[in-house]
Amino acid sequence: MVLNIFLIILTIILGLCVGSFLNVVIYRLPKNMSIAKPKSHCINCDYQLEWYDNIPVLSYIILGGKCRKCKTKISPRYIVVELLNAILWFVALMLNTNLIFASIQSNYIMLIVYFVVISTLICVAFCDFENMEIPDEFQIILLIAGIISMMFGDVNSKVFGFILGGGFFALFAGLYYLIKRREGLGFGDIKLMAVLGLILGFENTLITIILSALSGAMVLSVLAIINRKKNKEERSKEYPFAVFIVPSAILAMFVGDIIVNWYLSLFMIV
Ligand SMILES: [Zn+2]
């Protein structure tokens, strides 16, 4: 019990600190800036952040979301990413250590793989949203995570997940291009779905594809209605599809087994 509480607190604190680091990665990696140097500074006045300006969540709240020196507003993305990373790490810990569900076996190597996958996916979603691009560094980290996860899961399911994820999106992108004569899904989305297939396995990849397609279709049709009065250029602009893939994949990773069992149970009632 004491160990559990210690593990939970440690996970949340580490989750917040890593979340703080992810903010640096999300800002600097797409701009090809070094992640290690220089120290974090204000984009407006160049004020170098001291250690007490860098405490996750707390510094943001104490400073009221503004730079200590010039009072320029700091993007709420900083606190959102920190909290999101800590919350998702906490959920992964609870699911993976039998603290809530007994269905998932404790495996600390897989728990660390889940942590890495969650943090990488947060970066993928925010980079795609802000820059319409998924840096290859993230795809490589996810690929390595997928290969490690093959040691602990059903290898066949993972290989089929890889083929299904990459294949389905490649097919969709190809058909879309043939019909509409413009790019609907980027190559980054196809690669992302393939490596996620390796991590998630066949069934959870299927769930991810369905959830991301449904949520994407819903949000994009609402946007299309809002934008229908705007000019053609505005209407045909690209959308960051990884923003829909990432939450779907995390949901499938967490509760995919429960969704599959529930769906199968529908057919077993006589
Ligand atoms: Zn400033």
Boltz pocket constraint, residues with backbone or C-beta under 6 A from the ligand:
constraints:
  - pocket:
      binder: B
      contacts: [[A, 42], [A, 43], [A, 44], [A, 45], [A, 46], [A, 47], [A, 67], [A, 68], [A, 69], [A, 70], [A, 71], [A, 72]]
      max_distance: 6.0
